[in-house]
Amino acid sequence: MPLTRRHALAAAVCAAAASATGSAWADAYPAKPITLVVAYPAGGDTDALARLFAEKLATRVGQPVLVDNRPGASGIIGSAFVSKAAPDGYTLLLAPSTFSIAQLVLKTGGTSGYDVLAGFTPIVQTGSQPLFLVAGAGSGFASLKDAVAAARPGKPLGYASPGSGSPMHILGEMFARASGASLAHVPYKGVAPAVNDVLGGHVPVTFITLGPVAPYFANGKLRALAVASAQRTP
């Protein structure tokens, strides 16, 4: 959950004082609502996680924690917004690993960039999860071998991702190189629209996290073909 270095100092000190002593530090911060920025549309796993954190955090600090979706440019727009926010500890960012990748693969304007190393300080790693290759029911793919066989030169297989520079995009390109499959990247403005188009049959496959697609495995609308981790996932 990155925020500016000055934000981090204020937030960390106040949190420690409040939990340890309940002193005046706790009364001083937070004294107004906190904004938790998500640089992606509503409906994705980052958004869902942010809303869970916001609910629990609001109860603990006694102030509303408002989730503010600012999607666009693979998270660059929302991240840049937080980097330029007032350094008062009231604007936080919940960011997936795209945060550190996007600017390396996308051109940004003079006002839309941010400094990953100097402009933000990581507060907590919320977790980690593997990515899956998932196919829609209309694709006809029952296995990874089926997908690779269909992805041939002259007829590349389209794969959806939450945006250029996302881990899903990078994994797709790595997979294409490793397997020899011919793939065509189809970027979206977040997880939810990418999954919706795979469900609708507009794109045959996607590289994605488990949460947004797991509900569709039981009814056969989606099928997991592979997991990008060292071991099988339960």
N, C-alpha and C positions, 0 to 999 in steps of 0.2 A: 504494500500500500504506500507508494511513494508520495512525498510531499516536499516542498522546498526545504532546504537545510535549516532555514530560520524557523519555518513552521515546526520542523521536527524537534528542535530544541525546546520550544515553548510547550508543545504537546507532551513530550516525554517527561519534562520536569513536572508539569501540572498533574499528569496521570500518576506519577510516582508519589507525589505529595498527597494527593487525594486518597490513594489506596492505603498509604502507610500511616497518615496522621489525621486526615480529615481537617487539615488546617485551613488557613485563609487562602492558600493556593487553590484549594478545591472551589472556594466561593468565587475566586477571581476568574477561573477558567473551568468550564465554558460558561459564559454569561449570556450567550445568545445561540440560536440554532447553528448547527454545523452542516456544511454541504459536502456530500460525498459524491464526487464526479465519476461517472462511468463514461468512457469515451466510445461507447457502442450503443446501438438501439436497445430498447426494452425487449425482453423476451429471450435473450441469450443467457449463457451460464454466468458470465461476468456480472450482468445485471441482476440475476437471481441471487448471486452471492452477496452483492452489494446491499440488496434489500434485507437479506438476513442479518448482515452485520449492522445495518442502520437500525433495525428494530431492537437488537440486543444492546447496542451502544447507547441508544437514546435512553433506555431504561437505567443504564448504569451511570450516565453522566447527568441525567435530569434535564436534558435539553433535546428538542427535536433534531434528528439527523435526517436531512433531506437528500434523497438520491436525485442527482441532476444528470440526465443523459445528454451527452454532447457528441454524437457520432460523426464520423467522416474521416476520410484519408487514413484509414486503418488505425484509428486512435490518435492520430497526430493532433487533430483539432482540440479534442478534450484535454490531452496532455499539455499542449501549449497553453491552454486556458489556465490550468492549474499552476503552471510555471510562472505565470504573470499575475497570479492572484496576490492580494495583500498578505504579507508574511505575519499573519496573526493567529494561525493555527485553526482557522475556521473553514478552510478549503482543503479537502483531502482527495486523493486519487486512488481508486482501486484499479490496478493495471495488470493485465496478463503479460506474458513475456513479449508480446508484440511491441510493447512500450520501448524496448531497447533495440528492436529490429527495424521498425518501420522506416525510420529516417535514412537507413542505409540502402533501401531499395526504392524509395519514393523521393521525387524532387519536392522540396518545400520552399515556400516563399520566405522572404526576409522576416515576416512577422509570425510565421507559423512554426518555426523551429523551436527546439528546447535542448538544453544540455542535460543528457541523461546522468552523467557522472557528477557534475558540479551543481546542477540546479535542483536535484532531488536527493532525499535520503530515504532508504528503505526502512520502514517501521516494523513490519512483520510479514513473513511469508505465510500466506494463508493455506497453502497446500501445493501439491503437484499431482498431475494425472497424465496418463498416456493418451495418445491420439489414436483414433480408429479410422480405418478405411471402411466406409459404409455405402451400400448400394441401395437404390430404390427398387421397389417391387417390379416396376416396369422395365428395368434394365435387363432382366433375365439372368443376372449373374448369381450363381450359387456358390462361387468360390473365387479366391484371388486369381487362380489360373484363368478363369473365364474372363475376368477383367483385363488381364494382361494380353490375352489372345485377341480381345476386341480392340485394343489400343495399338493400331498399326499405322505405319507411315501412309500419309495420304488420307487417313481417316482417324484423326486423333480422338481420344476419349476425353470428353469434358469432365472436369472435376470442380466442384464448388468449394469456395473457401470464404471465411469471414472478411477477407480483404487482402490486398497485396501487402506483402511483408509480414503476414501473420505466420505463426508456426505451422499452420495447416498448409499455407502456400509453400513455405520452404520445404516441408516434408513431401509435398507433391512433386516438387522438382527433384528432390533427392531420390524419391522412389522411381521417377522416370529414368534417371541416370543409372540407377542400380539394376533395374529390371529390363531396360531397353524399350519400355513401353512408350508409345507416343501419346502424350497428354496435352490437353489444352486447358489452361487456367481460366476459371470463370469467377472473378472476385465479386463479393457482395459487401454491403455495408453492415456486416454483423453476422452472428451465428444464426439468428432466427430466420432471416430471409434466405440464407443459403440452404438451411434444412427444409424450408417450405418448398423451394423449387426442386429439391431432390424428391420430396414427397409427391409433388405434382408431376414428376416425370420430365421436367424441363432440362434437368442435368442428371446424368445417370449415377454419379458417385460423388462423395465428398470425404475429405479428411476432416475429422471433427472430434471433439471431446465426447465423453459418454453421456453426460447428463441430458442434453437436448434431444438425443436420439433413442435412448434406452426405452422409453414408453412405446415406441413403434416396433420393437422387435417381436413382442408377443403376438401382435395382430398381423405380422407379416408384411407390414408396409415398408419396413427397412430391414436390411440384413447386414450384419457385421462380417466383413470379409477377412480383416486382419487387424492386429493391434501392434502399434509401434513401440513395443517394450521388449525387454530382454526375456520376459517370461509371459506365458499366457495369463490373461486376466480372469478372475472368477466371474 
